[in-house]
Amino acid sequence: MSSPAAFDPPHRTPPHPRAGARGFTLVELLIFIVVIAAAIAGVLKVFTEATTRSADPAVRRQALAIAESLLEEVQLMPFTFCDSEDANVETATSAAGCAGTADALGPEAGETRFATPPFDHVNDYHGYAMAGGIVDITNTPVAGLAGYSASVAVAPAVLNTITAASGDALRITVTVTGPGNTSLVLEGYRSRHAPNSSM
C-alpha cells in the first residue's frame, strides 16, 4: 500500500488560450462589410439628394424679399367699392352706388402697374406677372434679379366674420420663382376697412 504523500493526481493539461473565444469567419466578415457598405451608400444617397434639391439660402431669401415687397405694394392699394376714378368713389356704400361699374378683378382697360393710368386698386393686380426679371414700380429692371419671376393672384376670401360672397376681403397670393427651381408662395389679406378712401 502506498503512502498518501505518494498519491499523484491525474495530470490535467491547461486549456488552450483560444478555447472559449470565437472569431469571425471569412464569410461572416464579408457579409458584414457588404451590409455596412449598403447602409452607408443609402445614407450618402439621401444626403446627396437633399443637397442637390435644397435651394441656395441666398436665393430663397431673395425670393422672399421680392414676394414681401410685392405683397406689401398690393396691400397698400385702395380697396373701395368703386374704381378710384369713379365719381361716387368717396360716397358709395356698396357696389350698386358706383356711377360707373363696380371695381372687378383685374385691371381696367389700359391700366398697368407703371403706366398712365396706373393700377389704383387691389383688384388691378390680379393676373399681374413679371417674367424674366423683376422690375420696380417705374418699370426699371432691378439689378441682379434677372433670374427671378413673380406673379400675383387676387381672389375673394373668408376672413373671420367676412364671407367670400360679400367681397369685403381679398386673399392676395404672390408666387416667386428663381434660380435652381426655387419657388416661393406668400399670401396676405386685405379687407375693405376704408370703403371710400381712394388713397
CYANA upper distance limits for C-alpha pairs under 8 A (distance plus 0.5 A):
  2 SER  CA      6 ALA  CA      7.02
  2 SER  CA      7 PHE  CA      8.05
  3 SER  CA      7 PHE  CA      7.55
 15 PRO  CA     19 ALA  CA      7.13
 18 ARG  CA     22 ARG  CA      8.08
 24 PHE  CA     28 GLU  CA      6.45
 24 PHE  CA     29 LEU  CA      6.66
 25 THR  CA     29 LEU  CA      6.75
 26 LEU  CA     30 LEU  CA      6.71
 27 VAL  CA     31 ILE  CA      6.76
 28 GLU  CA     32 PHE  CA      6.67
 29 LEU  CA     33 ILE  CA      6.78
 30 LEU  CA     34 VAL  CA      6.74
 31 ILE  CA     35 VAL  CA      6.72
 32 PHE  CA     36 ILE  CA      6.71
 33 ILE  CA     37 ALA  CA      6.50
 34 VAL  CA     38 ALA  CA      6.68
 35 VAL  CA     39 ALA  CA      6.78
 36 ILE  CA     40 ILE  CA      6.66
 37 ALA  CA     41 ALA  CA      6.58
 38 ALA  CA     42 GLY  CA      6.74
 39 ALA  CA     43 VAL  CA      6.85
 40 ILE  CA     44 LEU  CA      6.58
 41 ALA  CA     45 LYS  CA      6.60
 42 GLY  CA     46 VAL  CA      6.94
 43 VAL  CA     47 PHE  CA      6.89
 44 LEU  CA     48 THR  CA      6.52
 45 LYS  CA     49 GLU  CA      6.64
 46 VAL  CA     50 ALA  CA      6.56
 47 PHE  CA     51 THR  CA      6.57
 48 THR  CA     52 THR  CA      6.57
 49 GLU  CA     53 ARG  CA      6.48
 50 ALA  CA     54 SER  CA      6.35
 55 ALA  CA     59 VAL  CA      7.47
 55 ALA  CA     60 ARG  CA      7.00
 55 ALA  CA    180 GLY  CA      6.98
 55 ALA  CA    181 ASN  CA      8.10
 55 ALA  CA    182 THR  CA      6.51
 56 ASP  CA     60 ARG  CA      6.81
 56 ASP  CA    180 GLY  CA      8.22
 57 PRO  CA     61 ARG  CA      6.58
 58 ALA  CA     62 GLN  CA      6.66
 59 VAL  CA     63 ALA  CA      6.69
 59 VAL  CA    178 GLY  CA      7.50
 59 VAL  CA    179 PRO  CA      7.51
 59 VAL  CA    182 THR  CA      7.91
 60 ARG  CA     64 LEU  CA      6.70
 60 ARG  CA    178 GLY  CA      8.47
 60 ARG  CA    182 THR  CA      7.20
 60 ARG  CA    184 LEU  CA      8.27
 61 ARG  CA     65 ALA  CA      6.70
 62 GLN  CA     66 ILE  CA      6.76
 63 ALA  CA     67 ALA  CA      6.70
 63 ALA  CA    148 TYR  CA      8.06
 63 ALA  CA    176 VAL  CA      6.50
 63 ALA  CA    177 THR  CA      7.47
 63 ALA  CA    178 GLY  CA      7.20
 63 ALA  CA    182 THR  CA      8.47
 63 ALA  CA    183 SER  CA      8.30
 63 ALA  CA    184 LEU  CA      7.25
 64 LEU  CA     68 GLU  CA      6.54
 64 LEU  CA    176 VAL  CA      8.33
 64 LEU  CA    184 LEU  CA      7.50
 65 ALA  CA     69 SER  CA      6.59
 66 ILE  CA     70 LEU  CA      6.71
 66 ILE  CA    176 VAL  CA      7.84
 67 ALA  CA     71 LEU  CA      6.47
 67 ALA  CA    150 ALA  CA      8.09
 67 ALA  CA    174 VAL  CA      6.46
 67 ALA  CA    175 THR  CA      7.41
 67 ALA  CA    176 VAL  CA      6.75
 67 ALA  CA    184 LEU  CA      8.39
 67 ALA  CA    185 VAL  CA      8.12
 67 ALA  CA    186 LEU  CA      6.88
 68 GLU  CA     72 GLU  CA      6.55
 68 GLU  CA    186 LEU  CA      7.92
 69 SER  CA     73 GLU  CA      6.76
 70 LEU  CA     74 VAL  CA      6.87
 70 LEU  CA    174 VAL  CA      7.84
 71 LEU  CA     75 GLN  CA      6.66
 71 LEU  CA    172 ILE  CA      7.75
 71 LEU  CA    173 THR  CA      8.28
 71 LEU  CA    174 VAL  CA      6.93
 71 LEU  CA    186 LEU  CA      8.26
 71 LEU  CA    187 GLU  CA      8.19
 71 LEU  CA    188 GLY  CA      7.53
 72 GLU  CA     76 LEU  CA      6.66
 73 GLU  CA     77 MET  CA      7.40
 74 VAL  CA    122 VAL  CA      6.18
 74 VAL  CA    125 TYR  CA      7.49
 74 VAL  CA    172 ILE  CA      8.39
 75 GLN  CA    122 VAL  CA      7.19
 75 GLN  CA    188 GLY  CA      8.37
 75 GLN  CA    189 TYR  CA      7.94
 75 GLN  CA    190 ARG  CA      6.51
 76 LEU  CA    122 VAL  CA      8.41
 77 MET  CA    120 ASP  CA      6.99
 77 MET  CA    121 HIS  CA      5.83
 77 MET  CA    122 VAL  CA      5.75
 77 MET  CA    199 MET  CA      7.87
 78 PRO  CA     84 SER  CA      8.46
 78 PRO  CA    120 ASP  CA      7.29
 78 PRO  CA    121 HIS  CA      5.57
 78 PRO  CA    122 VAL  CA      6.67
 78 PRO  CA    197 SER  CA      7.10
 78 PRO  CA    198 SER  CA      5.85
 78 PRO  CA    199 MET  CA      6.33
 79 PHE  CA    121 HIS  CA      6.37
 79 PHE  CA    122 VAL  CA      6.34
 79 PHE  CA    123 ASN  CA      8.26
 79 PHE  CA    190 ARG  CA      8.35
 79 PHE  CA    191 SER  CA      7.98
 79 PHE  CA    192 ARG  CA      6.07
 79 PHE  CA    194 ALA  CA      7.74
 79 PHE  CA    195 PRO  CA      6.77
 79 PHE  CA    197 SER  CA      8.23
 79 PHE  CA    198 SER  CA      8.04
 80 THR  CA     84 SER  CA      8.05
 80 THR  CA     89 VAL  CA      7.46
 80 THR  CA    103 ASP  CA      8.25
 80 THR  CA    121 HIS  CA      8.14
 80 THR  CA    192 ARG  CA      7.16
 80 THR  CA    194 ALA  CA      7.56
 80 THR  CA    195 PRO  CA      4.80
 80 THR  CA    196 ASN  CA      6.08
 80 THR  CA    197 SER  CA      7.13
 80 THR  CA    198 SER  CA      7.27
 81 PHE  CA     89 VAL  CA      7.43
 81 PHE  CA     92 ALA  CA      7.31
 81 PHE  CA     93 THR  CA      7.91
 81 PHE  CA     94 SER  CA      6.35
 81 PHE  CA     95 ALA  CA      5.48
 81 PHE  CA     98 CYS  CA      7.78
 81 PHE  CA    102 ALA  CA      6.57
 81 PHE  CA    103 ASP  CA      6.81
 81 PHE  CA    195 PRO  CA      6.54
 81 PHE  CA    196 ASN  CA      7.81
 82 CYS  CA     86 ASP  CA      6.57
 82 CYS  CA     88 ASN  CA      7.65
 82 CYS  CA     89 VAL  CA      5.62
 82 CYS  CA     92 ALA  CA      7.89
 82 CYS  CA     95 ALA  CA      6.87
 82 CYS  CA     98 CYS  CA      6.03
 82 CYS  CA    100 GLY  CA      8.38
 82 CYS  CA    101 THR  CA      7.55
 82 CYS  CA    102 ALA  CA      5.24
 82 CYS  CA    103 ASP  CA      5.58
 83 ASP  CA     89 VAL  CA      7.05
 83 ASP  CA    101 THR  CA      8.39
 83 ASP  CA    102 ALA  CA      7.04
 83 ASP  CA    103 ASP  CA      5.59
 83 ASP  CA    120 ASP  CA      8.16
 83 ASP  CA    121 HIS  CA      7.57
 84 SER  CA     89 VAL  CA      6.53
 84 SER  CA    120 ASP  CA      6.86
 84 SER  CA    121 HIS  CA      7.68
 84 SER  CA    198 SER  CA      5.98
 85 GLU  CA     89 VAL  CA      7.75
 86 ASP  CA     98 CYS  CA      7.29
 86 ASP  CA     99 ALA  CA      6.74
 86 ASP  CA    100 GLY  CA      6.87
 87 ALA  CA     98 CYS  CA      7.97
 87 ALA  CA     99 ALA  CA      6.52
 88 ASN  CA     92 ALA  CA      6.06
 88 ASN  CA     97 GLY  CA      7.50
 88 ASN  CA     98 CYS  CA      5.89
 88 ASN  CA     99 ALA  CA      6.26
 89 VAL  CA     98 CYS  CA      7.23
 89 VAL  CA    196 ASN  CA      6.34
 89 VAL  CA    197 SER  CA      8.18
 89 VAL  CA    198 SER  CA      7.59
 90 GLU  CA    195 PRO  CA      8.40
 90 GLU  CA    196 ASN  CA      4.82
 90 GLU  CA    197 SER  CA      6.79
 90 GLU  CA    198 SER  CA      7.75
 91 THR  CA     97 GLY  CA      8.38
 91 THR  CA    196 ASN  CA      6.73
 92 ALA  CA     96 ALA  CA      8.21
 92 ALA  CA     97 GLY  CA      5.15
 92 ALA  CA     98 CYS  CA      6.45
 92 ALA  CA    196 ASN  CA      7.45
 93 THR  CA     97 GLY  CA      6.74
 93 THR  CA    195 PRO  CA      8.06
 93 THR  CA    196 ASN  CA      8.46
 94 SER  CA     98 CYS  CA      8.06
 95 ALA  CA    101 THR  CA      8.25
 95 ALA  CA    102 ALA  CA      5.64
 95 ALA  CA    103 ASP  CA      8.29
 96 ALA  CA    102 ALA  CA      7.74
 98 CYS  CA    102 ALA  CA      6.48
103 ASP  CA    123 ASN  CA      7.88
104 ALA  CA    123 ASN  CA      6.88
104 ALA  CA    124 ASP  CA      8.47
105 LEU  CA    123 ASN  CA      5.25
105 LEU  CA    124 ASP  CA      6.83
105 LEU  CA    126 HIS  CA      6.54
105 LEU  CA    154 VAL  CA      7.73
105 LEU  CA    155 ALA  CA      8.20
106 GLY  CA    123 ASN  CA      6.02
106 GLY  CA    124 ASP  CA      4.97
106 GLY  CA    125 TYR  CA      6.66
106 GLY  CA    126 HIS  CA      5.29
106 GLY  CA    127 GLY  CA      7.09
107 PRO  CA    111 GLU  CA      6.28
107 PRO  CA    112 THR  CA      7.68
107 PRO  CA    119 PHE  CA      7.30
107 PRO  CA    123 ASN  CA      7.41
107 PRO  CA    124 ASP  CA      4.44
107 PRO  CA    125 TYR  CA      7.21
107 PRO  CA    126 HIS  CA      7.84
108 GLU  CA    124 ASP  CA      7.63
110 GLY  CA    116 THR  CA      8.50
110 GLY  CA    117 PRO  CA      7.40
111 GLU  CA    115 ALA  CA      7.36
111 GLU  CA    116 THR  CA      7.28
111 GLU  CA    117 PRO  CA      5.67
111 GLU  CA    118 PRO  CA      5.67
111 GLU  CA    119 PHE  CA      6.30
112 THR  CA    116 THR  CA      7.87
112 THR  CA    117 PRO  CA      7.46
112 THR  CA    118 PRO  CA      5.62
112 THR  CA    119 PHE  CA      6.12
113 ARG  CA    118 PRO  CA      5.78
113 ARG  CA    119 PHE  CA      5.58
113 ARG  CA    125 TYR  CA      8.31
113 ARG  CA    137 ILE  CA      7.37
114 PHE  CA    118 PRO  CA      5.97
114 PHE  CA    119 PHE  CA      7.92
114 PHE  CA    137 ILE  CA      6.30
114 PHE  CA    138 THR  CA      6.03
114 PHE  CA    139 ASN  CA      6.69
119 PHE  CA    124 ASP  CA      6.15
119 PHE  CA    125 TYR  CA      7.70
120 ASP  CA    124 ASP  CA      7.43
121 HIS  CA    125 TYR  CA      8.17
122 VAL  CA    126 HIS  CA      8.44
122 VAL  CA    154 VAL  CA      8.42
123 ASN  CA    154 VAL  CA      6.97
125 TYR  CA    152 VAL  CA      6.85
125 TYR  CA    153 ALA  CA      7.61
125 TYR  CA    154 VAL  CA      7.54
126 HIS  CA    152 VAL  CA      6.32
126 HIS  CA    153 ALA  CA      5.18
126 HIS  CA    154 VAL  CA      5.36
126 HIS  CA    155 ALA  CA      8.41
127 GLY  CA    151 SER  CA      7.43
127 GLY  CA    152 VAL  CA      6.20
127 GLY  CA    153 ALA  CA      6.01
127 GLY  CA    154 VAL  CA      8.19
128 TYR  CA    151 SER  CA      6.17
128 TYR  CA    152 VAL  CA      5.87
128 TYR  CA    153 ALA  CA      7.88
129 ALA  CA    149 SER  CA      8.07
129 ALA  CA    150 ALA  CA      6.15
129 ALA  CA    151 SER  CA      4.56
129 ALA  CA    152 VAL  CA      6.85
130 MET  CA    134 ILE  CA      6.58
130 MET  CA    135 VAL  CA      7.84
130 MET  CA    149 SER  CA      5.90
130 MET  CA    150 ALA  CA      5.62
130 MET  CA    151 SER  CA      6.69
131 ALA  CA    148 TYR  CA      7.91
131 ALA  CA    149 SER  CA      5.18
131 ALA  CA    150 ALA  CA      7.08
132 GLY  CA    146 ALA  CA      6.35
132 GLY  CA    147 GLY  CA      6.70
132 GLY  CA    148 TYR  CA      6.74
132 GLY  CA    149 SER  CA      6.16
133 GLY  CA    141 PRO  CA      7.32
133 GLY  CA    142 VAL  CA      8.13
133 GLY  CA    145 LEU  CA      6.11
133 GLY  CA    146 ALA  CA      4.31
133 GLY  CA    147 GLY  CA      6.24
133 GLY  CA    148 TYR  CA      5.63
133 GLY  CA    149 SER  CA      6.06
134 ILE  CA    141 PRO  CA      6.36
134 ILE  CA    142 VAL  CA      6.34
134 ILE  CA    145 LEU  CA      6.25
134 ILE  CA    146 ALA  CA      6.84
134 ILE  CA    148 TYR  CA      6.83
134 ILE  CA    149 SER  CA      6.77
134 ILE  CA    150 ALA  CA      7.79
135 VAL  CA    139 ASN  CA      5.63
135 VAL  CA    140 THR  CA      5.62
135 VAL  CA    141 PRO  CA      4.68
135 VAL  CA    142 VAL  CA      5.92
136 ASP  CA    140 THR  CA      5.96
136 ASP  CA    141 PRO  CA      6.96
136 ASP  CA    142 VAL  CA      7.03
141 PRO  CA    145 LEU  CA      8.31
141 PRO  CA    146 ALA  CA      8.20
142 VAL  CA    146 ALA  CA      8.02
147 GLY  CA    178 GLY  CA      6.28
147 GLY  CA    179 PRO  CA      6.42
148 TYR  CA    176 VAL  CA      7.48
148 TYR  CA    177 THR  CA      6.09
148 TYR  CA    178 GLY  CA      4.83
148 TYR  CA    179 PRO  CA      7.33
149 SER  CA    176 VAL  CA      6.14
149 SER  CA    177 THR  CA      5.79
149 SER  CA    178 GLY  CA      7.03
150 ALA  CA    174 VAL  CA      7.47
150 ALA  CA    175 THR  CA      6.02
150 ALA  CA    176 VAL  CA      4.85
150 ALA  CA    177 THR  CA      6.93
151 SER  CA    174 VAL  CA      6.25
151 SER  CA    175 THR  CA      5.83
151 SER  CA    176 VAL  CA      7.17
152 VAL  CA    172 ILE  CA      7.51
152 VAL  CA    173 THR  CA      6.18
152 VAL  CA    174 VAL  CA      5.16
152 VAL  CA    175 THR  CA      7.02
153 ALA  CA    172 ILE  CA      6.37
153 ALA  CA    173 THR  CA      5.63
153 ALA  CA    174 VAL  CA      7.11
154 VAL  CA    170 LEU  CA      6.96
154 VAL  CA    171 ARG  CA      6.24
154 VAL  CA    172 ILE  CA      5.16
154 VAL  CA    173 THR  CA      6.89
155 ALA  CA    170 LEU  CA      5.95
155 ALA  CA    171 ARG  CA      5.87
155 ALA  CA    172 ILE  CA      7.24
156 PRO  CA    164 ALA  CA      5.65
156 PRO  CA    165 ALA  CA      7.95
156 PRO  CA    167 GLY  CA      6.11
156 PRO  CA    168 ASP  CA      8.13
156 PRO  CA    169 ALA  CA      6.42
156 PRO  CA    170 LEU  CA      5.00
156 PRO  CA    171 ARG  CA      6.66
157 ALA  CA    162 ILE  CA      8.48
157 ALA  CA    163 THR  CA      7.34
157 ALA  CA    164 ALA  CA      5.12
157 ALA  CA    167 GLY  CA      7.90
157 ALA  CA    169 ALA  CA      5.88
157 ALA  CA    170 LEU  CA      5.46
157 ALA  CA    171 ARG  CA      5.95
158 VAL  CA    162 ILE  CA      6.10
158 VAL  CA    163 THR  CA      5.25
158 VAL  CA    164 ALA  CA      5.35
158 VAL  CA    169 ALA  CA      7.20
158 VAL  CA    170 LEU  CA      8.45
159 LEU  CA    163 THR  CA      7.22
159 LEU  CA    164 ALA  CA      8.43
159 LEU  CA    169 ALA  CA      6.93
162 ILE  CA    166 SER  CA      7.54
162 ILE  CA    168 ASP  CA      7.17
162 ILE  CA    169 ALA  CA      7.25
163 THR  CA    167 GLY  CA      7.74
163 THR  CA    168 ASP  CA      8.05
163 THR  CA    169 ALA  CA      8.19
164 ALA  CA    168 ASP  CA      7.85
164 ALA  CA    169 ALA  CA      7.41
168 ASP  CA    191 SER  CA      6.20
168 ASP  CA    192 ARG  CA      5.59
169 ALA  CA    189 TYR  CA      7.43
169 ALA  CA    190 ARG  CA      6.17
169 ALA  CA    191 SER  CA      4.76
169 ALA  CA    192 ARG  CA      6.69
170 LEU  CA    189 TYR  CA      6.06
170 LEU  CA    190 ARG  CA      5.75
170 LEU  CA    191 SER  CA      6.85
171 ARG  CA    187 GLU  CA      7.34
171 ARG  CA    188 GLY  CA      6.34
171 ARG  CA    189 TYR  CA      5.10
171 ARG  CA    190 ARG  CA      7.16
172 ILE  CA    187 GLU  CA      6.03
172 ILE  CA    188 GLY  CA      5.68
172 ILE  CA    189 TYR  CA      6.32
172 ILE  CA    190 ARG  CA      8.06
173 THR  CA    185 VAL  CA      7.37
173 THR  CA    186 LEU  CA      6.34
173 THR  CA    187 GLU  CA      4.97
173 THR  CA    188 GLY  CA      7.12
174 VAL  CA    185 VAL  CA      6.22
174 VAL  CA    186 LEU  CA      5.72
174 VAL  CA    187 GLU  CA      6.73
175 THR  CA    183 SER  CA      7.76
175 THR  CA    184 LEU  CA      6.26
175 THR  CA    185 VAL  CA      4.97
175 THR  CA    186 LEU  CA      6.96
176 VAL  CA    183 SER  CA      6.28
176 VAL  CA    184 LEU  CA      5.74
176 VAL  CA    185 VAL  CA      6.93
177 THR  CA    181 ASN  CA      7.47
177 THR  CA    182 THR  CA      5.95
177 THR  CA    183 SER  CA      4.86
177 THR  CA    184 LEU  CA      6.87
178 GLY  CA    182 THR  CA      5.40
178 GLY  CA    183 SER  CA      6.91
